[in-house]
């Protein structure tokens, strides 16, 4: 077989990653994320989920970092060079400097071409110089200058595997280390492309300003996709000249007018992102975790192989005592925190002369060993380790040598070297195969008495965990154990307390009095009283309604309304748009037993505890619901299997976590700050109200178009409201600014713009597009039906109750035109 030893060039992808990805593509239709149709919305939501997964992988959140997708690490570096707020030479303020470590990839050094065009000086810094840079510290009186400077260095050298201290990030930003002596504020670009392929990076601790990465270095697939992680503190300062598709909030073709999108990511992602490749990342993270157990285990495993190989390789001698190889390293491979799984060397003959890397490469190919040769797009490190002068580089060019060719020796001196590197798929057998190749081609049989097995036993048992014994075939590694339902605490029989939800009448009266004192007395005049006729909650988003006659009200709306949702294998919320059969899932809440019972035809009922106890092993993840970020936890394998069996596709049930609730961002007159208004997994607001009179009027239009009678109960269920009222006039609810129901006071947020979910019969799951068309025709090309409500809970010691039969007291608004919600997202009740 093949011995692949170029994991620093690219990781290899496991078969399971491709299978998971292709299965995903077979089961879903992903459209252009810039469109508004169902397949496009699925793509957009999945992309956003992947952004959160990337941030989670690097131990940070969207509060601190933004993920900008690029075509790779190089494109990310180019973006920084173009967008950094450089201060050019010739201005009144001190000018900016771009400093970079000489042990840097070509793509970092190439940034100086852009800075030069902006009249900004570039200064190369040698690794030894940065360690002495404390002498460049400025006196206190010169530390107030705000001129921005940028220092770039690699977390891990792609040439030698040397890991440079991550502590430099804070030392440079704080002024403890100064690359050069100049007034100004330093920002740090951490080139993490090589480092993150085999080591964990914690951006919660090491908060660099820019982190470019390439995903094929980690997963092997997809290629041509990278990202720039930007610290949100610097993001607003970035400048941009070109604007491509999807980056503009508005612009004029005939005038020089352009207004960028608010989102930093969307502002810098010109054109349509490589959305299918981004979706593949989701599977990359999952497979990597399943096969290896995480980056820390990868770090230990790959270092163990490198340490063993280095130890044996460095001891190989010819019969005359001359070394077989010359290793280019800054460390002795004793610590994985300062050395990565890369070994760079040249093979020598008995006289100490270098054997050209091209010759070594050809020989390795005969043994089916794949290595990397040359200078590895890192001329600075190549010069430093091989002793190649600037004049030598220019002389070699005149001799016909260019980067990437097979001219390995000029005047007997090497122009490059050989590099081997290990990844999570590498095995001890790979290391042995390589060492046996070196021995077989350089040494006689009498020279080969190397203690292979004893060294390997010690290293592998220390560094490779017991549950991952092989690493030889990545798809055969021990999977990470699944979370069990018992770990989630789903023991519904444990609690049998009956809660009395009825507040004392005296307290109800006092609350009503308080409401009446603060309410604006512009009530609707005359007419019959308005009452609540139906109350529905939807415990699982997009599943069937649970009808009640009275129900407690919480901080997010009706208690347990849309606390759960079903997600696909990518963690993206599933709605009836993608899976109409969700309406056939009937959840019901038993407050006394503190359980939710889920039923569906042909399935055994299953219960979920109402107690929020995700357990220590529960997977906490972030997702998006109609542009709102939510934190959720998985409800376990048992319930996931139930839903997957009923829907006929892989899916899971997740619940919103109480430590991070959705906040309503719209400023509503009369309500407290948005931070105090919490949302469940709803799309837009806490409550949705519809009017029976409006339903009856719409019923006439739809029945005429369908040429068949309709039951009003069917229509009510199609509109998936929380509160159904009986007002005398149709659509009069659209003229209300606020309403009071018993002791509860609600503010009207705006009209609900309907989507195709109203086309789904909630009893059968069958779809009929006529309903949305009829609504549009009846409302004059609008699809508004129902109003969104928000409730600011009263400061009461007992829960509020919403009851059928309660009187509704509306307050008219001054301007009778209700503006729709200020979001580009299409809204629906879910």
C-alpha positions in Angstrom: 0.0 0.0 0.0 0.8 3.7 0.0 2.7 5.3 2.9 1.4 8.9 2.8 3.7 11.3 4.6 2.6 14.7 3.4 -0.1 15.6 5.9 1.3 19.1 6.2 0.6 19.5 2.5 -2.9 18.1 2.8 -4.8 15.8 5.1 -6.4 12.6 3.6 -10.1 12.4 3.8 -11.8 9.2 5.2 -14.4 7.3 3.2 -17.0 8.0 5.9 -16.7 11.7 5.4 -17.5 11.4 1.7 -20.3 9.0 2.4 -21.9 11.3 4.9 -21.5 14.2 2.5 -22.9 12.5 -0.5 -25.8 11.1 1.5 -26.5 14.6 2.6 -26.6 15.8 -1.1 -28.8 12.9 -2.1 -31.3 13.6 0.7 -31.4 17.4 0.4 -31.6 20.0 -2.3 -29.3 23.0 -1.7 -29.9 26.1 -3.7 -28.1 29.4 -4.0 -28.1 31.0 -0.5 -28.8 34.4 -2.0 -32.3 33.3 -3.1 -35.4 33.1 -0.9 -36.8 29.7 -1.9 -36.9 26.7 0.4 -33.7 25.0 -0.9 -31.9 28.3 -0.7 -33.1 28.9 2.8 -31.8 25.5 3.8 -28.4 26.3 2.4 -28.3 29.6 4.2 -29.2 28.1 7.5 -26.7 25.3 7.1 -23.9 27.7 6.3 -24.7 29.7 9.4 -24.7 26.5 11.5 -21.2 25.6 10.1 -19.9 29.1 11.1 -20.9 28.3 14.7 -19.3 24.9 14.5 -16.0 26.4 13.3 -16.0 28.9 16.2 -16.8 26.1 18.6 -13.9 24.1 17.2 -11.6 27.0 18.1 -13.2 27.5 21.5 -14.7 30.8 20.8 -18.1 32.3 20.0 -19.8 34.7 17.6 -19.5 37.4 20.2 -15.8 37.5 19.8 -15.1 36.3 16.2 -16.6 36.4 12.8 -16.0 33.7 10.2 -15.4 35.0 6.6 -15.3 32.2 4.1 -12.5 32.4 1.5 -11.1 30.2 -1.2 -8.2 29.3 1.2 -5.7 30.6 3.6 -3.9 32.6 0.8 -7.1 34.5 -0.1 -7.7 35.2 3.6 -4.2 36.7 3.9 -4.8 38.8 0.8 -8.1 40.0 2.3 -6.3 41.2 5.4 -3.7 43.1 3.4 -6.3 44.8 1.4 -8.7 45.7 4.2 -6.4 46.5 7.1 -6.6 50.2 8.1 -3.1 51.1 7.0 -1.8 54.6 7.7 0.4 55.4 4.6 3.7 57.4 4.6 3.4 61.1 4.1 0.5 61.8 6.4 0.7 63.9 9.6 0.4 60.9 11.8 3.2 58.2 12.1 2.8 55.7 9.3 1.9 52.0 9.6 4.3 49.1 9.4 3.7 45.5 8.3 6.1 43.2 10.1 6.3 39.5 9.5 8.5 36.6 10.7 10.9 35.4 8.1 9.8 31.9 8.9 6.5 32.5 7.1 4.7 31.1 4.1 5.0 32.8 0.7 1.4 34.0 1.0 2.3 36.0 4.2 5.4 37.5 2.6 3.3 38.3 -0.5 1.2 40.7 1.5 4.0 43.2 1.3 3.1 43.7 -2.4 -0.2 45.1 -1.4 1.2 47.2 1.5 3.8 48.7 -0.8 1.1 49.8 -3.2 -0.5 51.6 -0.3 2.8 53.3 0.6 3.3 51.3 3.7 6.7 49.9 4.7 7.2 46.2 5.3 9.8 44.9 7.8 10.9 41.2 8.0 11.7 40.0 11.5 13.9 37.0 12.2 12.7 34.6 14.9 15.7 35.4 17.2 15.0 39.1 16.8 11.5 38.9 18.2 12.8 37.3 21.4 15.1 40.3 21.9 12.3 42.8 21.1 11.6 43.8 24.6 14.3 46.4 24.1 12.0 48.1 21.6 9.4 48.9 24.2 8.4 52.6 24.1 8.4 55.0 26.9 5.0 55.7 28.5 4.6 59.1 26.8 4.8 57.5 23.4 2.3 54.7 24.0 -0.8 56.8 23.2 -0.3 56.8 19.4 -3.1 55.0 17.6 -1.4 54.3 14.3 -2.3 50.6 13.4 0.6 48.2 12.8 0.3 44.6 11.9 2.6 41.7 12.9 2.2 38.3 11.3 3.8 35.0 12.4 3.0 31.3 12.0 1.6 29.3 15.0 3.6 26.4 13.5 6.3 26.6 10.8 5.3 24.7 7.8 9.0 24.1 7.1 10.3 22.6 10.4 7.2 22.1 12.5 8.5 24.6 15.1 5.7 26.0 17.2 6.1 29.7 18.0 4.7 30.9 21.3 1.1 31.8 21.3 1.8 34.0 24.2 3.4 36.4 21.7 -0.1 37.4 20.7 -0.9 39.1 24.0 2.7 40.2 24.6 2.7 42.1 21.3 -0.8 43.6 21.6 0.1 44.8 25.1 3.4 46.3 24.1 5.5 43.9 26.1 7.1 42.8 22.9 7.6 45.2 20.0 8.7 43.9 16.6 10.2 47.3 15.9 10.5 50.5 17.9 7.8 52.8 16.6 4.8 54.5 18.2 1.4 52.9 17.5 -1.0 50.1 18.2 -0.1 46.5 17.2 -2.5 44.0 15.8 -1.5 40.3 15.3 -2.2 38.0 12.4 -1.7 34.4 13.4 -1.1 32.1 10.4 -2.7 29.0 11.8 -3.0 26.9 8.6 -0.2 24.4 9.5 -0.9 24.5 13.2 -4.6 23.6 13.3 -4.1 20.5 11.2 -2.8 18.6 14.2 -3.2 20.9 17.3 -6.0 22.5 19.2 -6.2 26.3 19.1 -8.1 28.1 21.9 -9.0 31.5 20.7 -10.7 32.1 24.0 -7.2 32.3 25.5 -5.0 33.4 22.5 -7.1 36.2 21.0 -5.3 37.0 17.8 -6.9 39.7 15.5 -6.8 37.6 12.3 -6.5 33.8 11.9 -6.4 32.5 8.3 -7.0 28.7 7.8 -7.5 26.2 5.0 -9.9 23.4 5.7 -8.2 20.7 3.5 -5.3 20.9 5.9 -7.6 19.6 8.6 -10.1 17.3 6.8 -8.5 16.6 3.4 -11.9 17.5 1.8 -13.2 19.9 0.6 -10.3 21.7 -1.1 -10.4 25.3 -2.3 -12.1 26.5 0.9 -10.7 28.4 3.8 -11.7 31.1 6.2 -10.5 34.2 7.9 -11.5 34.4 11.6 -11.6 38.1 12.5 -11.7 39.4 16.0 -14.8 41.5 16.3 -12.9 44.3 18.0 -10.9 45.0 14.8 -13.7 44.0 12.3 -15.4 47.5 12.2 -12.1 49.1 11.2 -11.6 47.0 8.1 -11.9 48.8 4.8 -13.1 47.5 1.5 -13.1 48.9 -2.0 -14.5 46.2 -4.3 -18.0 45.0 -3.7 -19.4 41.8 -5.3 -22.7 40.0 -5.3 -24.3 39.5 -2.0 -22.2 42.2 -0.2 -24.4 45.2 -0.8 -27.4 46.3 1.3 -28.0 48.8 -1.5 -26.2 50.4 -4.4 -26.8 52.5 -7.6 -25.6 51.5 -11.0 -25.8 55.0 -12.3 -24.2 56.8 -9.4 -21.3 56.3 -7.0 -23.5 55.1 -4.2 -23.0 51.9 -2.2 -24.1 50.8 1.2 -22.6 47.6 2.6 -24.4 44.8 4.5 -24.3 45.0 8.2 -22.8 41.5 8.7 -19.0 41.6 8.5 -19.0 38.1 6.9 -21.5 39.0 4.2 -19.7 42.2 3.5 -16.4 40.5 2.7 -17.8 37.3 1.0 -17.9 38.6 -2.6 -20.3 36.6 -4.8 -21.8 33.2 -3.9 -19.8 31.3 -1.4 -18.8 27.7 -2.2 -21.9 26.5 -0.3 -21.7 22.8 -1.0 -18.1 22.7 0.2 -19.1 24.6 3.3 -21.8 22.0 4.0 -19.1 19.3 3.7 -17.3 21.0 6.6 -20.1 20.0 8.9 -19.4 16.3 8.2 -15.7 16.9 8.4 -16.0 18.1 12.0 -18.3 15.2 12.9 -16.2 12.5 11.4 -12.9 13.9 12.8 -14.4 13.9 16.3 -15.9 10.4 15.9 -12.7 8.9 14.6 -10.1 10.6 16.8 -11.8 11.9 20.0 -10.6 15.5 19.3 -7.6 17.7 18.5 -5.7 17.1 21.7 -5.6 13.4 21.0 -4.5 14.1 17.4 -1.8 16.3 18.8 -0.5 13.6 21.1 -0.7 10.8 18.5 1.0 12.7 15.7 3.7 14.0 18.0 4.4 10.4 19.2 5.0 9.3 15.7 7.2 12.3 14.9 9.2 11.8 18.1 9.8 8.2 17.4 10.8 8.8 13.8 13.1 11.7 14.8 14.8 9.6 17.5 15.5 6.7 15.2 16.4 8.9 12.2 18.9 11.0 14.1 20.7 7.9 15.3 21.3 6.3 11.9 25.0 6.2 11.1 27.1 4.9 8.2 29.8 2.4 9.0 32.3 5.3 9.2 30.2 7.0 11.8 28.8 9.7 9.5 25.2 10.6 9.9 22.7 9.4 7.3 20.6 12.5 7.5 20.9 16.2 8.4 17.7 17.2 10.3 16.6 20.9 10.2 15.0 21.6 13.5 14.9 24.2 16.3 13.9 21.6 18.9 14.8 18.1 20.1 11.3 16.8 19.6 10.8 16.4 23.3 7.7 18.6 23.8 4.5 18.7 21.6 3.9 22.2 22.7 6.9 23.5 20.9 7.2 21.0 18.1 4.7 19.8 15.5 4.6 16.5 13.6 6.9 17.7 10.8 10.5 16.4 10.2 12.6 18.3 7.6 15.9 16.8 6.5 18.3 16.1 3.7 19.9 12.7 3.1 23.7 12.6 3.2 26.2 10.2 1.7 29.1 8.6 3.6 31.2 11.7 2.9 28.6 14.1 4.3 27.5 15.4 0.9 23.8 16.1 0.4 21.9 13.7 -1.9 19.5 15.9 -3.9 15.9 15.9 -2.7 14.7 15.0 -6.2 16.7 11.8 -6.1 15.3 10.9 -2.7 11.8 11.6 -3.9 12.2 9.3 -6.8 13.5 6.6 -4.7 10.7 7.0 -2.1 8.2 6.6 -5.0 9.6 3.2 -5.7 8.6 2.2 -2.2 5.2 3.8 -2.5 6.2 6.5 0.0 4.8 10.0 -0.6 7.0 12.8 0.7 7.3 16.6 0.0 10.4 18.2 -1.3 11.7 21.7 -2.1 11.4 24.8 0.0 7.7 24.3 0.8 6.7 27.9 0.0 8.8 29.1 2.9 12.0 30.7 1.5 12.8 32.4 4.7 13.0 29.2 6.7 14.8 27.4 3.9 17.5 30.0 3.8 17.8 30.0 7.6 18.1 26.2 8.0 20.1 25.4 4.8 22.4 28.5 5.0 21.3 29.9 1.7 22.1 33.5 1.3 20.2 36.1 -0.7 22.9 36.1 -3.3 22.6 32.3 -3.5 18.8 32.6 -4.3 19.5 35.0 -7.1 22.4 33.0 -8.4 20.2 29.8 -8.4 17.6 31.7 -10.4 20.1 32.6 -13.0 21.2 29.0 -13.1 17.6 28.1 -14.1 16.2 27.0 -10.7 12.8 28.1 -9.8 10.5 27.2 -6.9 8.9 23.7 -7.5 11.3 22.3 -10.0 13.6 19.3 -9.6 16.9 21.2 -9.6 17.9 20.1 -6.2 21.6 20.9 -6.2 23.5 23.9 -7.6 27.3 23.7 -7.3 26.8 20.8 -5.0 24.8 22.8 -2.5 21.1 22.0 -1.9 18.3 24.2 -3.1 15.8 22.6 -0.8 15.1 19.6 1.4 12.8 16.6 2.1 9.8 16.9 4.5 7.7 14.2 6.1 4.7 15.0 8.2 2.2 13.0 10.1 -1.6 13.3 10.4 -4.3 11.7 12.4 -4.5 8.8 9.9 -0.8 8.1 10.2 0.2 4.9 11.9 3.3 3.4 13.5 3.6 1.2 10.4 3.9 4.4 8.3 6.9 5.6 10.4 8.5 2.1 10.2 8.0 1.9 6.4 9.8 5.2 6.0 12.7 4.3 8.3 13.1 0.9 6.6 13.2 2.8 3.2 16.0 5.0 4.4 17.9 2.0 5.8 17.3 -0.1 2.7 18.6 2.6 0.3 21.5 4.0 2.4 22.8 1.3 4.7 24.0 -2.3 4.5 22.3 -5.1 6.5 24.9 -5.0 9.2 24.1 -1.4 9.9 20.3 -1.9 10.4 20.2 -3.1 14.0 17.7 -0.5 15.1 15.5 -1.2 18.1 12.2 -0.5 16.3 9.8 -2.3 18.5 11.0 -1.3 21.9 11.0 2.4 21.1 7.6 2.2 19.4 6.0 0.4 22.3 7.0 3.0 24.8 5.9 6.0 22.6 2.6 4.6 21.4 1.4 3.5 24.8 2.2 6.9 26.3 0.7 9.0 23.6 -2.1 7.1 21.9 -5.2 6.6 24.0 -6.6 3.1 24.7 -9.8 3.7 22.9 -8.0 4.7 19.7 -5.4 1.8 19.4 -4.8 1.7 15.7 -5.0 4.9 13.7 -3.9 2.7 10.8 -7.2 2.9 9.0 -9.1 6.0 10.0 -12.5 4.5 9.3 -11.8 1.7 11.8 -11.1 3.9 14.7 -13.2 3.5 17.9 -16.1 6.0 17.8 -16.9 8.4 20.5 -19.7 6.9 22.7 -23.2 8.3 22.1 -25.0 10.1 24.8 -27.7 8.0 26.4 -31.1 9.2 27.5 -30.3 8.4 31.1 -27.5 10.9 30.9 -30.0 13.5 29.8 -32.0 12.9 32.9 -35.2 11.9 31.1 -36.8 10.1 34.0 -40.3 11.2 33.9 -41.5 9.2 36.9 -39.1 10.8 39.3 -41.3 13.9 40.0 -45.0 13.7 40.8 -45.6 17.2 42.2 -48.8 18.8 41.3 -48.4 22.6 40.7 -51.4 24.8 41.4 -51.3 27.3 38.6 -54.3 29.3 39.8 -53.3 32.6 41.5 -55.4 34.1 44.3 -58.3 36.2 43.1 -57.1 39.1 45.2 -53.8 39.2 43.4 -55.5 39.0 40.0 -57.6 42.0 40.8 -54.5 44.0 42.0 -52.7 43.1 38.8 -55.7 44.2 36.7 -55.8 47.5 38.5 -52.2 48.1 37.8 -52.7 47.3 34.1 -55.7 49.7 33.9 -53.7 52.5 35.5 -50.9 52.2 33.0 -52.9 51.4 29.8 -53.5 54.1 27.2 -57.3 54.7 27.3 -57.8 54.7 23.6 -60.0 51.6 23.5 -62.1 50.5 20.6 -65.6 51.9 21.0 -68.8 50.1 21.0 -69.4 46.6 19.5 -69.7 43.3 21.0 -67.1 42.1 23.6 -64.1 40.3 22.2 -63.1 37.0 23.9 -60.5 34.3 23.5 -62.0 31.2 21.8 -58.9 29.0 21.5 -55.4 28.7 22.9 -52.8 26.6 21.2 -49.2 25.9 22.0 -46.7 24.1 19.8 -44.2 22.4 22.1 -42.1 21.1 19.2 -41.6 23.7 16.5 -43.5 22.8 13.3 -45.2 19.9 14.8 -48.9 19.6 15.7 -50.8 22.0 18.0 -51.6 21.2 21.6 -55.0 22.8 22.4 -55.7 23.9 26.0 -58.4 25.9 27.8 -56.0 27.7 30.1 -52.3 27.8 30.3 -49.5 29.4 32.3 -47.5 32.2 30.7 -43.7 32.3 31.0 -41.1 34.8 30.1 -41.0 33.6 26.6 -44.7 33.2 25.9 -46.9 30.3 26.6 -45.0 27.9 28.9 -43.2 25.2 26.8 -44.3 26.8 23.5 -41.7 25.9 20.9 -39.1 24.8 23.4 -38.1 21.9 21.2 -37.3 21.5 17.5 -36.4 18.8 15.1 -33.1 19.2 13.2 -31.6 17.3 10.3 -28.2 15.6 10.3 -26.5 19.0 9.9 -28.2 20.4 13.0 -30.4 22.7 10.9 -34.0 23.2 12.0 -36.5 21.2 10.0 -39.9 22.7 9.4 -43.0 21.7 7.4 -41.5 23.4 4.4 -39.0 20.6 4.1 -40.9 17.9 6.0 -44.7 18.3 5.9 -45.2 15.1 7.9 -44.0 17.0 11.0 -47.6 18.2 11.4 -48.6 14.5 12.1 -46.5 14.5 15.2 -48.7 15.3 18.2 -47.0 16.5 21.4 -48.9 17.1 24.6 -47.8 18.5 27.9 -48.6 16.9 31.3 -47.8 19.6 33.9 -48.5 17.2 36.8 -46.3 14.4 35.5 -43.8 17.0 34.2 -43.5 15.2 30.9 -44.2 15.8 27.2 -45.8 12.9 25.5 -45.2 12.6 21.7 -47.6 10.5 19.6 -47.9 9.7 15.9 -49.9 7.2 13.9 -48.2 3.8 13.7 -45.7 4.7 16.5 -45.5 3.9 20.1 -45.9 7.0 22.3 -42.7 8.3 23.7 -42.2 10.8 26.6 -39.6 13.5 27.3 -39.1 15.1 30.7 -40.0 18.8 31.1 -37.1 19.1 33.6 -34.2 20.9 31.9 -31.3 18.6 32.7 -29.1 18.0 29.7 -26.6 16.0 31.6 -22.8 16.3 31.7 -22.3 14.6 28.4 -25.0 16.4 26.4 -23.8 18.2 23.3 -24.5 21.9 23.5 -24.5 23.6 20.1 -25.5 26.8 18.5 -28.0 27.1 15.7 -30.1 29.7 13.9 -33.9 30.1 13.8 -35.0 32.8 11.4 -31.7 34.8 11.8 -31.8 34.4 15.6 -28.9 32.6 17.3 -30.0 30.0 19.8 -28.1 27.6 22.1 -29.6 24.1 22.3 -28.9 20.6 23.7 -29.6 17.2 22.2 -32.4 15.1 23.7 -30.7 11.8 23.2 -30.6 8.7 20.9 -33.9 7.2 22.0 -36.0 10.2 20.9 -33.8 10.7 17.8 -34.5 7.2 16.7 -38.2 7.7 17.2 -38.3 10.8 14.9 -35.9 9.3 12.4 -38.1 6.2 12.0 -41.3 8.2 11.7 -39.9 10.7 9.2 -37.8 8.2 7.3 -34.7 10.3 7.5 -31.9 11.0 10.0 -33.0 13.7 12.5 -32.8 14.6 16.1 -34.8 16.4 18.7 -33.1 19.3 20.4 -34.2 21.7 23.2 -33.4 25.3 23.8 -31.0 25.8 26.6 -32.1 28.1 29.4 -28.7 29.8 29.7 -29.0 31.5 26.3 -32.4 32.7 25.2 -33.2 34.5 21.9 -33.6 38.2 22.4 -36.0 40.3 20.4 -34.1 43.0 18.6 -37.0 45.2 17.5 -37.6 48.4 19.5 -41.3 48.4 20.6 -42.8 51.4 22.1 -44.0 50.8 25.7 -41.7 47.8 26.3 -38.5 47.7 28.2 -35.2 47.2 26.5 -35.0 44.3 24.0 -32.6 42.4 26.2 -35.5 41.9 28.7 -37.7 40.3 26.1 -36.9 36.6 25.6 -38.0 34.4 22.7 -38.3 30.6 22.5 -37.7 28.9 19.1 -40.4 31.0 17.4 -39.6 33.0 14.3 -40.5 36.5 15.2 -42.4 37.1 18.4 -43.8 35.4 21.6 -47.4 35.0 20.4 -49.4 34.9 17.2 -53.0 36.0 17.3 -55.7 35.5 14.7 -59.3 36.6 14.5 -62.2 34.2 13.7 -64.0 36.9 11.8 -60.9 37.3 9.5 -60.8 33.5 9.0 -64.5 33.5 8.0 -63.9 36.2 5.4 -60.9 34.4 4.0 -62.8 31.1 4.0 -65.3 32.5 1.5 -62.5 33.4 -1.0 -60.7 30.1 -0.7 -63.9 28.0 -0.9 -64.8 29.8 -4.1 -61.4 29.2 -5.7 -61.3 25.5 -4.5 -65.0 25.0 -5.4 -65.4 22.9 -2.3 -66.5 23.6 1.3 -63.9 24.2 4.0 -64.2 23.6 7.8 -63.3 26.7 9.8 -61.4 24.5 12.3 -59.1 23.3 9.4 -58.3 26.9 8.5 -57.6 27.9 12.0 -55.1 25.0 12.4 -53.4 26.0 9.1 -52.6 29.4 10.5 -50.9 27.9 13.6 -51.8 30.7 16.0 -51.3 30.7 19.8 -54.4 32.9 20.5 -57.7 32.8 18.6 -60.2 35.5 19.3 -63.7 36.3 18.2 -63.9 40.0 17.2 -66.9 41.4 15.4 -65.0 42.9 12.5 -62.7 41.0 10.2 -59.1 42.3 10.2 -59.8 44.9 12.9 -56.9 43.3 14.9 -54.5 45.0 12.4 -55.6 48.4 13.9 -54.5 47.6 17.4 -51.4 48.9 19.2 -51.8 46.7 22.3 -54.3 44.4 24.0 -55.1 43.3 27.5 -56.4 39.8 28.2 -57.3 39.3 31.8 -54.2 40.4 33.8 -51.9 40.2 30.8 -50.9 43.1 28.6 -49.5 42.6 25.1 -47.9 44.9 22.6 -48.5 44.4 18.9 -45.3 43.9 17.1 -46.7 43.8 13.5 -48.5 41.6 11.0 -47.5 38.0 10.3 -46.4 37.6 6.7 -47.4 34.1 5.7 -45.4 31.4 3.9 -46.4 28.1 2.2 -46.9 26.3 5.5 -50.5 27.5 5.4 -50.8 25.3 2.2 -50.3 22.2 4.4 -53.3 20.4 5.8 -52.4 20.0 9.4 -54.5 16.8 9.7 -53.0 15.0 6.7 -49.8 16.7 5.7 -51.0 17.1 2.2 -50.0 20.3 0.4 -52.2 22.6 -1.7 -50.7 25.8 -3.1 -54.1 27.3 -3.6 -54.3 28.5 0.0 -51.4 31.0 -0.2 -52.5 32.1 -3.7 -56.0 32.8 -2.3 -54.6 34.7 0.7 -52.6 36.9 -1.6 -55.6 37.5 -3.9 -57.9 38.3 -0.9 -55.4 40.7 0.7 -54.4 42.6 -2.4 -51.2 40.8 -3.2 -50.2 40.7 0.5 -49.9 37.6 2.5 -50.4 39.1 5.9 -52.7 37.2 8.3 -52.7 37.6 12.1 -50.6 39.8 14.3 -47.5 39.2 16.4 -47.7 40.0 20.1 -45.1 40.5 22.8 -45.8 40.3 26.5 -43.7 41.9 29.2 -44.4 39.7 32.3 -45.7 41.5 35.3 -43.5 41.3 38.4 -45.7 38.8 40.2 -44.7 36.0 42.5 -47.2 33.6 40.8 -47.4 32.7 37.2 -49.9 34.5 34.9 -52.6 32.4 33.3 -54.1 32.8 29.8 -57.7 31.3 29.6 -60.3 30.6 27.0 -63.3 32.9 27.5 -61.2 35.8 28.8 -62.2 39.2 27.5 -59.8 41.0 25.1 -59.5 44.8 25.5 -57.7 46.3 22.5 -56.0 49.7 22.4 -56.1 51.4 19.0 -52.9 52.7 17.5 -52.6 56.2 16.2 -51.3 55.2 12.8 -53.5 52.4 11.4 -50.8 51.1 9.1 -48.8 48.4 10.8 -45.4 47.9 9.2 -44.2 44.4 8.7 -41.2 43.1 10.8 -37.9 44.7 9.8 -36.2 41.6 8.5 -35.5 40.3 5.1 -36.5 36.8 6.3 -39.8 35.4 5.2 -41.8 34.9 8.4 -44.0 32.0 9.3 -45.5 30.6 12.4 -43.4 27.4 12.4 
